[in-house]
Amino acid sequence: MGQILAIDYGKARCGIAATDDMQIIASGLDTVENRSLMEFLKKYFSENKVNDVVIGLPIDLKGNVSEVETDILKFIEEFKKEFSDIAVHRFDERFTSKMASFFISQSGKNKKKRQEKGLIDKVSATIILQNFLEQRLR
């Protein structure tokens, strides 16, 4: 069995999370600038067996996709050309940034650390991935 990787794709950077090889636990990996994402993935995939990638689907409360979806679709097209053997899944990412901010605040981090956008992105990717894993078990 290989890992599942999650990407919380944003306008400037992406939060990255991955499962263990047994696909039980989601853990935050890193935050990567969009322009460096493919390079990061190539290196990561060369060092780890990854079967699936989950990419957040940015939907608002009214069910509309956010404007970053256009960039996400371009990225997915590029990703599928480069990594055709890795399955791509989409997963609703509503409230993940708010949940990430809450969990970070509860962890005892100081205010400056709690407001660090990169940390929020990484935790958001972890939440997306953990929710994806839980839904698969239902």
Disulfide bonds with the S-S distance in Angstrom:
none
